[in-house]
Amino acid sequence: MKEGLIKRISRIISASANALVDSVENATPQLVMEQAIREIDDAIAEVRDQLGKAEAAKYLSSKALNDENARHATLSEQIEVAVQQGRDDLAEAAIAKQMDIEAQIPVLEKAIAESDREISELSSYISALQGKKREMREQLRDFIKASEHVSNGTTAEQTGSSRTTANKVEQASGAFNRILENAGVPTSESSADTSKLAELEELSRSNRIKERLAKIKTQAEV
């Protein structure tokens, strides 16, 4: 989620009705509080939009993972047939594809886990904002009642007491401060070193393919 939205939610959650009213000059307190409630609604809508995107990302990653697992299983069956027919070339090609799939599976699993964390975080933000909205509405109702008492001759002391009652909310914003982790930057390599490493990787990959094929053949003979 965007850092700007996180800061905005933190500010909304930690603000009190009295602080909002006192911060705006020449404005009717009731209008200020109503505007604050509308801002909470806007924030909830924005978080819901982010939540929808996170859920969609999880769905796509989950579908891709299921598809890759199914392809891996199908390739295993095809490898057995190729070995039985003595087609090592086909078996090696299928094993190479399996290894590509195996390299992608952890990435997809990590993407799903990250989507789960984001969905949980966004859901908690929505719950917090909804709670803040309920409290702000209560404060607005208290203010309206206090204003009615004033108009009906309530003393200034009683009015001050109502404002004190209305000022209940003081939630910590620390729960909504998130430490953003920076991705590591890979070190640069010379083109010659890169070429040699690529050749070594290809050689290692070819050996792994042959080792897996040999293991499959051994298992088939048992």
TORFI-701945 format. One record per residue: residue in three letters; x, y, z of N, C-alpha, C in turn. Coordinates in Angstrom, 2 decimals, always signed. Example, Ala and Ser with C-alpha at 12.3 -4.5 7.8 and 13.67 -1.06 7.14 Angstrom:
// TORFI-701945
ALA | +13.19 | -5.69 | +7.80 | +12.30 | -4.50 | +7.80 | +13.20 | -3.30 | +7.80;
SER | +12.85 | -2.25 | +7.08 | +13.67 | -1.06 | +7.14 | +12.90 | +0.03 | +7.87;
END
This chain:
// TORFI-701945
MET | +0.85 | -1.20 | +0.00 | +0.00 | +0.00 | +0.00 | +0.89 | +1.24 | +0.00;
LYS | +0.41 | +2.30 | -0.65 | +1.18 | +3.52 | -0.77 | +1.44 | +4.14 | +0.61;
GLU | +2.67 | +4.64 | +0.79 | +3.05 | +5.22 | +2.07 | +2.18 | +6.43 | +2.40;
GLY | +1.80 | +7.21 | +1.36 | +0.97 | +8.38 | +1.60 | -0.37 | +8.01 | +2.21;
LEU | -0.95 | +6.89 | +1.75 | -2.24 | +6.45 | +2.29 | -2.07 | +5.98 | +3.73;
ILE | -0.96 | +5.31 | +4.03 | -0.70 | +4.86 | +5.39 | -0.62 | +6.04 | +6.35;
LYS | +0.10 | +7.09 | +5.94 | +0.22 | +8.28 | +6.78 | -1.13 | +8.97 | +6.96;
ARG | -1.92 | +8.97 | +5.91 | -3.24 | +9.59 | +5.98 | -4.13 | +8.84 | +6.97;
ILE | -4.10 | +7.51 | +6.92 | -4.90 | +6.71 | +7.83 | -4.43 | +6.92 | +9.27;
SER | -3.11 | +6.96 | +9.45 | -2.56 | +7.19 | +10.78 | -3.02 | +8.52 | +11.34;
ARG | -3.02 | +9.54 | +10.49 | -3.45 | +10.87 | +10.93 | -4.93 | +10.86 | +11.31;
ILE | -5.75 | +10.18 | +10.51 | -7.19 | +10.13 | +10.79 | -7.46 | +9.41 | +12.10;
ILE | -6.79 | +8.28 | +12.29 | -7.03 | +7.47 | +13.48 | -6.61 | +8.20 | +14.76;
SER | -5.49 | +8.93 | +14.69 | -4.96 | +9.57 | +15.89 | -5.60 | +10.92 | +16.19;
ALA | -6.36 | +11.47 | +15.25 | -6.96 | +12.79 | +15.47 | -8.17 | +12.71 | +16.39;
SER | -8.39 | +13.76 | +17.15 | -9.58 | +13.87 | +17.99 | -10.50 | +14.94 | +17.43;
ALA | -11.76 | +14.85 | +17.77 | -12.73 | +15.82 | +17.25 | -12.38 | +17.24 | +17.68;
ASN | -12.01 | +17.42 | +18.94 | -11.70 | +18.76 | +19.43 | -10.49 | +19.34 | +18.70;
ALA | -9.48 | +18.49 | +18.43 | -8.29 | +18.96 | +17.73 | -8.65 | +19.41 | +16.33;
LEU | -9.54 | +18.67 | +15.67 | -9.97 | +19.05 | +14.32 | -10.68 | +20.39 | +14.34;
VAL | -11.59 | +20.56 | +15.30 | -12.35 | +21.80 | +15.39 | -11.43 | +22.97 | +15.70;
ASP | -10.51 | +22.79 | +16.65 | -9.62 | +23.87 | +17.06 | -8.64 | +24.26 | +15.96;
SER | -8.35 | +23.31 | +15.02 | -7.37 | +23.59 | +13.98 | -7.94 | +24.38 | +12.82;
VAL | -9.26 | +24.50 | +12.76 | -9.90 | +25.21 | +11.65 | -10.54 | +26.49 | +12.18;
GLU | -10.07 | +27.60 | +11.68 | -10.60 | +28.89 | +12.12 | -11.83 | +29.27 | +11.29;
ASN | -12.73 | +30.00 | +11.92 | -13.91 | +30.54 | +11.22 | -14.74 | +29.45 | +10.56;
ALA | -14.84 | +28.29 | +11.21 | -15.65 | +27.20 | +10.67 | -16.57 | +26.68 | +11.77;
THR | -17.78 | +26.29 | +11.37 | -18.72 | +25.72 | +12.31 | -18.23 | +24.35 | +12.75;
PRO | -18.11 | +24.10 | +14.06 | -17.61 | +22.80 | +14.54 | -18.36 | +21.61 | +13.94;
GLN | -19.66 | +21.73 | +13.82 | -20.44 | +20.62 | +13.26 | -20.02 | +20.32 | +11.82;
LEU | -19.80 | +21.36 | +11.02 | -19.38 | +21.17 | +9.64 | -17.99 | +20.52 | +9.56;
VAL | -17.11 | +20.93 | +10.48 | -15.76 | +20.36 | +10.50 | -15.83 | +18.86 | +10.80;
MET | -16.64 | +18.48 | +11.77 | -16.77 | +17.08 | +12.15 | -17.43 | +16.26 | +11.03;
GLU | -18.41 | +16.83 | +10.37 | -19.05 | +16.14 | +9.26 | -18.07 | +15.93 | +8.11;
GLN | -17.22 | +16.93 | +7.87 | -16.20 | +16.81 | +6.83 | -15.19 | +15.71 | +7.20;
ALA | -14.87 | +15.61 | +8.49 | -13.94 | +14.57 | +8.95 | -14.53 | +13.18 | +8.70;
ILE | -15.82 | +13.03 | +8.92 | -16.49 | +11.75 | +8.68 | -16.45 | +11.41 | +7.19;
ARG | -16.66 | +12.42 | +6.35 | -16.61 | +12.18 | +4.90 | -15.19 | +11.77 | +4.47;
GLU | -14.19 | +12.36 | +5.12 | -12.81 | +12.00 | +4.79 | -12.53 | +10.54 | +5.17;
ILE | -13.10 | +10.11 | +6.28 | -12.95 | +8.70 | +6.68 | -13.59 | +7.80 | +5.63;
ASP | -14.78 | +8.18 | +5.14 | -15.43 | +7.39 | +4.09 | -14.57 | +7.30 | +2.84;
ASP | -13.93 | +8.41 | +2.48 | -13.05 | +8.42 | +1.30 | -11.86 | +7.49 | +1.52;
ALA | -11.30 | +7.53 | +2.73 | -10.15 | +6.67 | +3.04 | -10.54 | +5.20 | +3.00;
ILE | -11.72 | +4.89 | +3.53 | -12.21 | +3.50 | +3.50 | -12.36 | +3.02 | +2.07;
ALA | -12.92 | +3.89 | +1.21 | -13.10 | +3.52 | -0.20 | -11.77 | +3.26 | -0.88;
GLU | -10.77 | +4.08 | -0.56 | -9.45 | +3.92 | -1.16 | -8.78 | +2.64 | -0.69;
VAL | -8.93 | +2.33 | +0.59 | -8.34 | +1.08 | +1.12 | -9.05 | -0.13 | +0.52;
ARG | -10.37 | -0.04 | +0.36 | -11.12 | -1.14 | -0.26 | -10.64 | -1.37 | -1.69;
ASP | -10.31 | -0.31 | -2.38 | -9.79 | -0.44 | -3.75 | -8.46 | -1.20 | -3.73;
GLN | -7.59 | -0.84 | -2.79 | -6.31 | -1.54 | -2.66 | -6.53 | -3.00 | -2.26;
LEU | -7.53 | -3.24 | -1.42 | -7.83 | -4.60 | -0.99 | -8.29 | -5.46 | -2.16;
GLY | -9.11 | -4.86 | -3.03 | -9.57 | -5.58 | -4.21 | -8.41 | -5.98 | -5.12;
LYS | -7.45 | -5.07 | -5.27 | -6.28 | -5.36 | -6.11 | -5.44 | -6.47 | -5.49;
ALA | -5.29 | -6.45 | -4.16 | -4.50 | -7.47 | -3.49 | -5.16 | -8.84 | -3.62;
GLU | -6.49 | -8.87 | -3.50 | -7.22 | -10.14 | -3.64 | -7.12 | -10.67 | -5.07;
ALA | -7.17 | -9.76 | -6.04 | -7.03 | -10.17 | -7.44 | -5.63 | -10.73 | -7.71;
ALA | -4.61 | -10.08 | -7.13 | -3.23 | -10.55 | -7.30 | -3.05 | -11.93 | -6.69;
LYS | -3.66 | -12.15 | -5.53 | -3.57 | -13.47 | -4.90 | -4.25 | -14.53 | -5.75;
TYR | -5.40 | -14.19 | -6.31 | -6.12 | -15.15 | -7.16 | -5.28 | -15.56 | -8.37;
LEU | -4.67 | -14.56 | -9.02 | -3.86 | -14.85 | -10.21 | -2.64 | -15.70 | -9.85;
SER | -1.99 | -15.37 | -8.74 | -0.82 | -16.13 | -8.31 | -1.20 | -17.56 | -7.94;
SER | -2.34 | -17.71 | -7.26 | -2.80 | -19.04 | -6.87 | -3.14 | -19.88 | -8.09;
LYS | -3.78 | -19.26 | -9.06 | -4.13 | -19.97 | -10.29 | -2.87 | -20.41 | -11.04;
ALA | -1.90 | -19.51 | -11.12 | -0.64 | -19.82 | -11.80 | +0.07 | -20.98 | -11.09;
LEU | +0.06 | -20.96 | -9.75 | +0.71 | -22.02 | -8.98 | +0.04 | -23.36 | -9.24;
ASN | -1.29 | -23.37 | -9.23 | -2.02 | -24.62 | -9.50 | -1.73 | -25.14 | -10.91;
ASP | -1.68 | -24.22 | -11.87 | -1.40 | -24.61 | -13.26 | +0.01 | -25.20 | -13.38;
GLU | +0.99 | -24.58 | -12.72 | +2.36 | -25.06 | -12.81 | +2.52 | -26.42 | -12.13;
ASN | +1.84 | -26.61 | -11.01 | +1.88 | -27.92 | -10.33 | +1.27 | -29.00 | -11.20;
ALA | +0.18 | -28.65 | -11.89 | -0.47 | -29.62 | -12.78 | +0.44 | -29.97 | -13.96;
ARG | +1.11 | -28.96 | -14.51 | +2.04 | -29.20 | -15.61 | +3.20 | -30.09 | -15.16;
HIS | +3.69 | -29.84 | -13.95 | +4.79 | -30.64 | -13.42 | +4.38 | -32.11 | -13.30;
ALA | +3.17 | -32.35 | -12.81 | +2.68 | -33.72 | -12.66 | +2.53 | -34.40 | -14.02;
THR | +2.01 | -33.65 | -14.99 | +1.85 | -34.21 | -16.34 | +3.19 | -34.56 | -16.95;
LEU | +4.18 | -33.70 | -16.76 | +5.52 | -33.96 | -17.28 | +6.12 | -35.21 | -16.65;
SER | +5.84 | -35.44 | -15.36 | +6.36 | -36.64 | -14.70 | +5.83 | -37.89 | -15.38;
GLU | +4.55 | -37.87 | -15.73 | +3.96 | -39.01 | -16.43 | +4.59 | -39.18 | -17.81;
GLN | +4.82 | -38.07 | -18.50 | +5.41 | -38.13 | -19.82 | +6.86 | -38.63 | -19.78;
ILE | +7.59 | -38.26 | -18.73 | +8.97 | -38.72 | -18.58 | +9.01 | -40.24 | -18.44;
GLU | +8.09 | -40.77 | -17.64 | +8.04 | -42.23 | -17.46 | +7.80 | -42.94 | -18.79;
VAL | +6.90 | -42.40 | -19.59 | +6.62 | -42.99 | -20.90 | +7.85 | -42.92 | -21.80;
ALA | +8.53 | -41.77 | -21.79 | +9.72 | -41.60 | -22.63 | +10.81 | -42.57 | -22.23;
VAL | +10.98 | -42.78 | -20.92 | +12.00 | -43.72 | -20.44 | +11.67 | -45.14 | -20.88;
GLN | +10.40 | -45.49 | -20.77 | +9.97 | -46.83 | -21.19 | +10.20 | -47.06 | -22.68;
GLN | +10.09 | -46.01 | -23.47 | +10.28 | -46.12 | -24.91 | +11.73 | -45.92 | -25.32;
GLY | +12.59 | -45.68 | -24.34 | +14.00 | -45.47 | -24.65 | +14.29 | -44.14 | -25.30;
ARG | +13.43 | -43.16 | -25.10 | +13.62 | -41.83 | -25.70 | +14.20 | -40.89 | -24.65;
ASP | +15.52 | -41.03 | -24.43 | +16.18 | -40.17 | -23.45 | +16.11 | -38.71 | -23.84;
ASP | +16.11 | -38.43 | -25.14 | +16.07 | -37.03 | -25.58 | +14.77 | -36.36 | -25.16;
LEU | +13.68 | -37.09 | -25.29 | +12.39 | -36.53 | -24.87 | +12.31 | -36.41 | -23.34;
ALA | +12.86 | -37.41 | -22.65 | +12.85 | -37.38 | -21.19 | +13.65 | -36.19 | -20.67;
GLU | +14.82 | -35.94 | -21.29 | +15.65 | -34.81 | -20.86 | +14.95 | -33.48 | -21.10;
ALA | +14.26 | -33.37 | -22.23 | +13.53 | -32.12 | -22.53 | +12.43 | -31.89 | -21.49;
ALA | +11.74 | -32.95 | -21.10 | +10.67 | -32.83 | -20.11 | +11.24 | -32.49 | -18.74;
ILE | +12.38 | -33.11 | -18.39 | +13.02 | -32.81 | -17.11 | +13.46 | -31.35 | -17.06;
ALA | +14.01 | -30.85 | -18.17 | +14.43 | -29.45 | -18.22 | +13.24 | -28.53 | -17.97;
LYS | +12.09 | -28.88 | -18.53 | +10.90 | -28.06 | -18.32 | +10.44 | -28.13 | -16.86;
GLN | +10.55 | -29.33 | -16.28 | +10.19 | -29.47 | -14.87 | +11.07 | -28.59 | -13.98;
MET | +12.35 | -28.52 | -14.30 | +13.26 | -27.72 | -13.50 | +12.92 | -26.23 | -13.60;
ASP | +12.48 | -25.80 | -14.79 | +12.04 | -24.41 | -14.95 | +10.82 | -24.14 | -14.07;
ILE | +9.90 | -25.09 | -14.05 | +8.68 | -24.94 | -13.24 | +9.05 | -24.90 | -11.76;
GLU | +9.95 | -25.77 | -11.34 | +10.37 | -25.82 | -9.93 | +11.02 | -24.51 | -9.49;
ALA | +11.68 | -23.83 | -10.41 | +12.30 | -22.54 | -10.08 | +11.24 | -21.45 | -9.89;
GLN | +10.10 | -21.59 | -10.57 | +9.05 | -20.57 | -10.51 | +8.13 | -20.76 | -9.31;
ILE | +7.96 | -22.00 | -8.87 | +7.01 | -22.29 | -7.80 | +7.29 | -21.50 | -6.52;
PRO | +8.54 | -21.43 | -6.01 | +8.78 | -20.65 | -4.79 | +8.42 | -19.17 | -4.94;
VAL | +8.63 | -18.63 | -6.14 | +8.30 | -17.22 | -6.38 | +6.79 | -17.01 | -6.29;
LEU | +6.04 | -17.94 | -6.87 | +4.57 | -17.84 | -6.81 | +4.07 | -18.01 | -5.38;
GLU | +4.68 | -18.94 | -4.65 | +4.28 | -19.15 | -3.26 | +4.57 | -17.91 | -2.41;
LYS | +5.70 | -17.26 | -2.67 | +6.03 | -16.03 | -1.94 | +5.05 | -14.91 | -2.28;
ALA | +4.67 | -14.82 | -3.55 | +3.70 | -13.80 | -3.97 | +2.36 | -14.00 | -3.27;
ILE | +1.95 | -15.25 | -3.14 | +0.68 | -15.55 | -2.46 | +0.77 | -15.16 | -0.99;
ALA | +1.90 | -15.49 | -0.35 | +2.09 | -15.15 | +1.07 | +2.08 | -13.64 | +1.27;
GLU | +2.73 | -12.91 | +0.36 | +2.76 | -11.44 | +0.47 | +1.36 | -10.86 | +0.27;
SER | +0.60 | -11.44 | -0.65 | -0.78 | -10.98 | -0.87 | -1.62 | -11.22 | +0.38;
ASP | -1.41 | -12.38 | +1.03 | -2.15 | -12.68 | +2.26 | -1.84 | -11.64 | +3.34;
ARG | -0.55 | -11.30 | +3.48 | -0.18 | -10.30 | +4.49 | -0.80 | -8.94 | +4.17;
GLU | -0.79 | -8.57 | +2.88 | -1.36 | -7.28 | +2.50 | -2.86 | -7.26 | +2.73;
ILE | -3.53 | -8.36 | +2.40 | -4.98 | -8.44 | +2.61 | -5.31 | -8.31 | +4.09;
SER | -4.54 | -8.98 | +4.94 | -4.76 | -8.89 | +6.38 | -4.54 | -7.47 | +6.88;
GLU | -3.48 | -6.82 | +6.40 | -3.17 | -5.46 | +6.82 | -4.25 | -4.48 | +6.37;
LEU | -4.67 | -4.59 | +5.12 | -5.70 | -3.70 | +4.61 | -7.03 | -3.90 | +5.33;
SER | -7.36 | -5.15 | +5.64 | -8.59 | -5.43 | +6.38 | -8.56 | -4.79 | +7.76;
SER | -7.38 | -4.80 | +8.41 | -7.26 | -4.18 | +9.73 | -7.41 | -2.67 | +9.63;
TYR | -6.92 | -2.07 | +8.53 | -7.08 | -0.63 | +8.33 | -8.56 | -0.28 | +8.18;
ILE | -9.27 | -1.08 | +7.41 | -10.70 | -0.82 | +7.21 | -11.44 | -0.90 | +8.54;
SER | -11.13 | -1.92 | +9.34 | -11.79 | -2.06 | +10.64 | -11.49 | -0.85 | +11.54;
ALA | -10.22 | -0.40 | +11.52 | -9.85 | +0.75 | +12.34 | -10.57 | +2.02 | +11.89;
LEU | -10.65 | +2.21 | +10.59 | -11.33 | +3.40 | +10.07 | -12.83 | +3.36 | +10.36;
GLN | -13.42 | +2.18 | +10.25 | -14.84 | +2.07 | +10.56 | -15.10 | +2.36 | +12.04;
GLY | -14.18 | +1.87 | +12.90 | -14.31 | +2.17 | +14.33 | -14.18 | +3.66 | +14.59;
LYS | -13.22 | +4.30 | +13.90 | -13.03 | +5.75 | +14.06 | -14.26 | +6.51 | +13.58;
LYS | -14.87 | +6.03 | +12.51 | -16.06 | +6.69 | +11.99 | -17.21 | +6.62 | +12.99;
ARG | -17.38 | +5.45 | +13.63 | -18.44 | +5.32 | +14.64 | -18.20 | +6.27 | +15.81;
GLU | -16.93 | +6.36 | +16.24 | -16.61 | +7.25 | +17.35 | -16.83 | +8.71 | +16.97;
MET | -16.46 | +9.07 | +15.74 | -16.64 | +10.44 | +15.29 | -18.14 | +10.79 | +15.22;
ARG | -18.94 | +9.83 | +14.81 | -20.39 | +10.07 | +14.77 | -20.94 | +10.28 | +16.18;
GLU | -20.42 | +9.49 | +17.13 | -20.86 | +9.68 | +18.52 | -20.47 | +11.07 | +19.01;
GLN | -19.28 | +11.50 | +18.68 | -18.83 | +12.83 | +19.08 | -19.69 | +13.91 | +18.44;
LEU | -20.09 | +13.70 | +17.19 | -20.94 | +14.66 | +16.51 | -22.30 | +14.74 | +17.20;
ARG | -22.84 | +13.56 | +17.55 | -24.14 | +13.56 | +18.24 | -24.03 | +14.25 | +19.60;
ASP | -22.92 | +14.01 | +20.30 | -22.72 | +14.67 | +21.60 | -22.63 | +16.18 | +21.43;
PHE | -21.95 | +16.61 | +20.36 | -21.80 | +18.04 | +20.12 | -23.15 | +18.68 | +19.80;
ILE | -23.95 | +17.98 | +18.98 | -25.27 | +18.51 | +18.63 | -26.15 | +18.63 | +19.88;
LYS | -26.08 | +17.60 | +20.73 | -26.86 | +17.64 | +21.97 | -26.38 | +18.80 | +22.85;
ALA | -25.07 | +18.96 | +22.92 | -24.52 | +20.04 | +23.74 | -24.96 | +21.39 | +23.21;
SER | -24.99 | +21.53 | +21.88 | -25.41 | +22.79 | +21.27 | -26.87 | +23.07 | +21.57;
GLU | -27.69 | +21.99 | +21.56 | -29.12 | +22.16 | +21.86 | -29.31 | +22.61 | +23.30;
HIS | -28.48 | +22.04 | +24.22 | -28.58 | +22.44 | +25.62 | -28.19 | +23.90 | +25.80;
VAL | -27.16 | +24.33 | +25.04 | -26.73 | +25.71 | +25.12 | -27.85 | +26.63 | +24.67;
SER | -28.49 | +26.27 | +23.55 | -29.56 | +27.11 | +23.03 | -30.76 | +27.13 | +23.96;
ASN | -30.89 | +26.08 | +24.79 | -32.01 | +26.03 | +25.74 | -31.63 | +26.58 | +27.10;
GLY | -30.46 | +27.21 | +27.20 | -30.08 | +27.86 | +28.45 | -29.13 | +27.07 | +29.31;
THR | -28.47 | +26.06 | +28.74 | -27.51 | +25.29 | +29.52 | -26.32 | +26.17 | +29.86;
THR | -25.76 | +26.01 | +31.02 | -24.64 | +26.85 | +31.45 | -23.38 | +26.50 | +30.67;
ALA | -22.47 | +27.46 | +30.64 | -21.20 | +27.26 | +29.93 | -20.42 | +26.10 | +30.56;
GLU | -20.58 | +25.92 | +31.87 | -19.85 | +24.83 | +32.55 | -20.33 | +23.48 | +32.05;
GLN | -21.67 | +23.31 | +31.88 | -22.22 | +22.06 | +31.40 | -21.78 | +21.80 | +29.96;
THR | -21.72 | +22.86 | +29.17 | -21.29 | +22.71 | +27.78 | -19.85 | +22.22 | +27.72;
GLY | -19.01 | +22.79 | +28.57 | -17.62 | +22.36 | +28.60 | -17.52 | +20.90 | +28.99;
SER | -18.40 | +20.46 | +29.90 | -18.39 | +19.06 | +30.30 | -18.75 | +18.16 | +29.13;
SER | -19.72 | +18.59 | +28.30 | -20.11 | +17.79 | +27.14 | -18.96 | +17.66 | +26.16;
ARG | -18.23 | +18.78 | +25.96 | -17.09 | +18.73 | +25.05 | -16.02 | +17.78 | +25.59;
THR | -15.86 | +17.77 | +26.92 | -14.88 | +16.85 | +27.50 | -15.31 | +15.41 | +27.28;
THR | -16.60 | +15.14 | +27.43 | -17.11 | +13.78 | +27.20 | -16.92 | +13.38 | +25.75;
ALA | -17.14 | +14.36 | +24.85 | -17.02 | +14.04 | +23.42 | -15.59 | +13.72 | +23.02;
ASN | -14.64 | +14.27 | +23.78 | -13.22 | +14.09 | +23.42 | -12.67 | +12.81 | +24.06;
LYS | -13.12 | +11.64 | +23.60 | -12.72 | +10.36 | +24.20 | -11.59 | +9.70 | +23.43;
VAL | -11.55 | +9.96 | +22.16 | -10.71 | +9.13 | +21.29 | -9.27 | +9.61 | +21.27;
GLU | -8.37 | +8.75 | +21.58 | -6.95 | +9.07 | +21.46 | -6.21 | +7.77 | +21.15;
GLN | -6.36 | +7.27 | +19.94 | -5.74 | +6.00 | +19.57 | -4.33 | +6.24 | +19.07;
ALA | -3.46 | +5.32 | +19.39 | -2.06 | +5.46 | +19.00 | -1.89 | +5.21 | +17.53;
SER | -1.11 | +6.04 | +16.88 | -0.86 | +5.87 | +15.46 | +0.29 | +4.92 | +15.19;
GLY | +1.00 | +4.55 | +16.29 | +2.15 | +3.67 | +16.10 | +1.79 | +2.34 | +15.47;
ALA | +0.57 | +1.84 | +15.74 | +0.15 | +0.56 | +15.17 | +0.05 | +0.60 | +13.67;
PHE | -0.01 | +1.82 | +13.12 | -0.17 | +1.93 | +11.67 | +1.09 | +2.40 | +10.97;
ASN | +2.17 | +2.54 | +11.74 | +3.45 | +2.91 | +11.12 | +4.14 | +1.64 | +10.65;
ARG | +4.46 | +1.57 | +9.42 | +5.07 | +0.38 | +8.84 | +6.48 | +0.69 | +8.36;
ILE | +7.40 | -0.23 | +8.65 | +8.78 | -0.05 | +8.18 | +8.88 | -0.64 | +6.79;
LEU | +9.20 | +0.20 | +5.83 | +9.30 | -0.26 | +4.44 | +10.68 | -0.84 | +4.20;
GLU | +10.70 | -2.06 | +3.76 | +11.96 | -2.73 | +3.50 | +12.42 | -2.42 | +2.09;
ASN | +13.69 | -2.07 | +1.96 | +14.27 | -1.78 | +0.65 | +14.86 | -3.05 | +0.05;
ALA | +14.61 | -3.24 | -1.23 | +15.15 | -4.42 | -1.90 | +16.65 | -4.23 | -2.09;
GLY | +17.41 | -5.31 | -1.92 | +18.86 | -5.24 | -2.08 | +19.25 | -5.04 | -3.53;
VAL | +20.32 | -4.32 | -3.77 | +20.81 | -4.06 | -5.13 | +21.95 | -5.01 | -5.43;
PRO | +21.84 | -5.83 | -6.48 | +22.91 | -6.78 | -6.78 | +24.19 | -6.08 | -7.20;
THR | +25.33 | -6.69 | -6.88 | +26.61 | -6.11 | -7.27 | +26.84 | -6.32 | -8.74;
SER | +27.56 | -5.40 | -9.36 | +27.82 | -5.48 | -10.79 | +28.97 | -6.42 | -11.07;
GLU | +28.96 | -7.04 | -12.26 | +30.01 | -7.94 | -12.66 | +30.46 | -7.57 | -14.06;
SER | +31.69 | -7.93 | -14.39 | +32.18 | -7.68 | -15.74 | +31.48 | -8.61 | -16.71;
SER | +31.46 | -8.23 | -18.00 | +30.79 | -9.04 | -19.00 | +31.47 | -10.40 | -19.14;
ALA | +32.79 | -10.46 | -18.97 | +33.52 | -11.72 | -19.09 | +33.12 | -12.66 | -17.95;
ASP | +33.07 | -12.11 | -16.75 | +32.69 | -12.93 | -15.61 | +31.25 | -13.41 | -15.76;
THR | +30.40 | -12.56 | -16.25 | +29.00 | -12.92 | -16.45 | +28.87 | -14.06 | -17.44;
SER | +29.64 | -14.00 | -18.52 | +29.60 | -15.04 | -19.54 | +30.07 | -16.38 | -18.97;
LYS | +31.15 | -16.34 | -18.19 | +31.68 | -17.57 | -17.60 | +30.69 | -18.17 | -16.61;
LEU | +30.07 | -17.30 | -15.81 | +29.09 | -17.79 | -14.84 | +27.88 | -18.41 | -15.53;
ALA | +27.49 | -17.80 | -16.66 | +26.36 | -18.33 | -17.42 | +26.69 | -19.71 | -17.99;
GLU | +27.92 | -19.84 | -18.49 | +28.35 | -21.13 | -19.04 | +28.41 | -22.19 | -17.94;
LEU | +28.90 | -21.80 | -16.77 | +28.98 | -22.72 | -15.65 | +27.59 | -23.15 | -15.19;
GLU | +26.67 | -22.21 | -15.17 | +25.30 | -22.51 | -14.78 | +24.65 | -23.49 | -15.75;
GLU | +24.89 | -23.29 | -17.05 | +24.33 | -24.17 | -18.07 | +24.91 | -25.58 | -17.93;
LEU | +26.21 | -25.68 | -17.66 | +26.86 | -26.97 | -17.48 | +26.28 | -27.69 | -16.25;
SER | +26.12 | -26.95 | -15.18 | +25.56 | -27.52 | -13.95 | +24.13 | -27.99 | -14.18;
ARG | +23.38 | -27.20 | -14.92 | +21.98 | -27.55 | -15.22 | +21.92 | -28.84 | -16.04;
SER | +22.80 | -28.96 | -17.04 | +22.83 | -30.15 | -17.89 | +23.15 | -31.40 | -17.07;
ASN | +24.09 | -31.24 | -16.11 | +24.44 | -32.37 | -15.24 | +23.27 | -32.76 | -14.35;
ARG | +22.53 | -31.77 | -13.84 | +21.39 | -32.08 | -12.99 | +20.31 | -32.82 | -13.76;
ILE | +20.12 | -32.43 | -15.02 | +19.14 | -33.11 | -15.87 | +19.51 | -34.57 | -16.05;
LYS | +20.78 | -34.81 | -16.37 | +21.24 | -36.18 | -16.59 | +21.16 | -37.00 | -15.30;
GLU | +21.47 | -36.38 | -14.15 | +21.39 | -37.09 | -12.88 | +19.95 | -37.48 | -12.56;
ARG | +19.03 | -36.55 | -12.85 | +17.63 | -36.87 | -12.58 | +17.13 | -37.97 | -13.50;
LEU | +17.55 | -37.93 | -14.77 | +17.16 | -38.97 | -15.72 | +17.70 | -40.32 | -15.27;
ALA | +18.96 | -40.35 | -14.81 | +19.55 | -41.60 | -14.34 | +18.80 | -42.15 | -13.13;
LYS | +18.37 | -41.25 | -12.23 | +17.62 | -41.67 | -11.06 | +16.27 | -42.24 | -11.47;
ILE | +15.62 | -41.61 | -12.43 | +14.32 | -42.10 | -12.91 | +14.47 | -43.48 | -13.53;
LYS | +15.53 | -43.65 | -14.30 | +15.76 | -44.96 | -14.92 | +15.99 | -46.03 | -13.85;
THR | +16.76 | -45.69 | -12.84 | +17.01 | -46.65 | -11.75 | +15.72 | -47.04 | -11.06;
GLN | +14.87 | -46.06 | -10.80 | +13.58 | -46.34 | -10.14 | +12.68 | -47.18 | -11.02;
ALA | +12.78 | -46.98 | -12.35 | +11.94 | -47.72 | -13.27 | +12.35 | -49.18 | -13.35;
GLU | +13.64 | -49.43 | -13.13 | +14.15 | -50.81 | -13.19 | +13.81 | -51.62 | -11.95;
VAL | +13.57 | -50.92 | -10.85 | +13.28 | -51.64 | -9.58 | +11.92 | -52.31 | -9.63;
END
